[in-house]
Amino acid sequence: MFCDICQPKPKGYTVYFADDQDAQPLIHYIEGKPENTWSVINERMFWVMEAILFDMIDYVEAHLDPKSIYAVEANREDPLKTLYKMKQIHEFQIERESSWIDEVIEQSQLRTHFQPIIERINGSSEIVGYELLSRGVDQDENIIPPFKLFEAARVRNRTFALDRACRLQAVRNAATLPSDKLIFINFIPTAIYVPEHCLATTFALIKKLNIKPEQVVFEVVETDEVENIEHLKSILNYYRDHGFKYALDDVGTGFNDLQKLADLRPDIVKLALEFSNGVSEDKAKQEVAASVVKLSREMGAKALAEGVEIETDYHYLTKMGYELFQGYYFAKPSPTPLETLNLEKDGRPEHLHDNSRI
């Protein structure tokens, strides 16, 4: 059973015509729509479902003064309750332009790309797991990058729903991986309200697909700072109590600083690519990388360097004490998981000689 945050009810809006703007042409237009999608409040004000509002925007822009027409999200049962939040109708253009994300979420138009996690074992590089990265797909089967997905979801207030849809799709695709490989699945902590409720379907699917909890590493991805650290801890403890591991991403930069690392005590610490890439020749990056691996050891966590792109950085980080690695040096994210690394004599994977990226 889903809550209103997962699958919110269709949006409705109260529209107000100020000054000398004539609402009658549009009222005549909406009268041809199904009765449950509109209602007239008075001669200057009516309530409509979102699809009708979006249709109206072009007409208003072409034939009326959009600065004198206002709208606000409202329930049909109490269409006047939120009038104090009204804004000019043209300001809803960005929501209309982002409304495609609703179909992506509801139709699960998502794909998973796999990027291998590498461990140095007995002098050789071996794949020990994969990070599962979400991509959207449009109607023409073109890939929609994640930053565009989540920006549209933010505009539409659908971050929770998109995060959940990506997480479930990743779990489904994780079922195809060998049972001895780690599975890194991203989640946005600010999109989880009550772990017992918000993560119930994720855990149920993992169990249904016979994925072992100890395989799964839930990776904290932060696009916004988590102000309530105790709430984040409750989510992470909930994962750990159910046998899962968790990782903190992008450590050393942005919101995931070393103090937060000490507070959250993750199982795996991922050094941000800003400090991995070029670390062998940059003293400032070396200092951050050394601090992260030192603190990881003190907590009993494994240190993972992401964004490794050249052999010299890989060897430098290995000597520094990093145990796990990820980056274009080994493999780009791909629609199918890479099963073995094919290293040439120079140590660079054969499939990356084109220097292309995804």
Secondary structure as UniProt FT lines:
FT   TURN            4..6
FT   STRAND          12..17
FT   TURN            19..20
FT   HELIX           24..30
FT   TURN            31..32
FT   HELIX           35..37
FT   STRAND          38..42
FT   TURN            43..44
FT   STRAND          45..49
FT   HELIX           50..63
FT   HELIX           66..68
FT   STRAND          69..73
FT   TURN            76..77
FT   TURN            79..82
FT   HELIX           83..85
FT   STRAND          87..88
FT   HELIX           89..92
FT   HELIX           93..98
FT   HELIX           100..106
FT   TURN            107..108
FT   STRAND          110..121
FT   TURN            122..123
FT   STRAND          124..137
FT   TURN            139..140
FT   STRAND          143..144
FT   HELIX           146..155
FT   TURN            156..157
FT   HELIX           159..174
FT   TURN            175..176
FT   TURN            179..180
FT   STRAND          182..187
FT   HELIX           189..191
FT   HELIX           195..198
FT   HELIX           200..208
FT   TURN            209..210
FT   HELIX           213..215
FT   STRAND          216..220
FT   HELIX           229..241
FT   TURN            242..243
FT   STRAND          245..251
FT   TURN            254..255
FT   HELIX           258..264
FT   STRAND          268..271
FT   HELIX           273..276
FT   TURN            277..278
FT   HELIX           279..281
FT   HELIX           283..299
FT   STRAND          302..305
FT   HELIX           311..320
FT   STRAND          324..325
FT   TURN            328..330
FT   TURN            345..346
FT   HELIX           350..352
FT   TURN            353..354
//
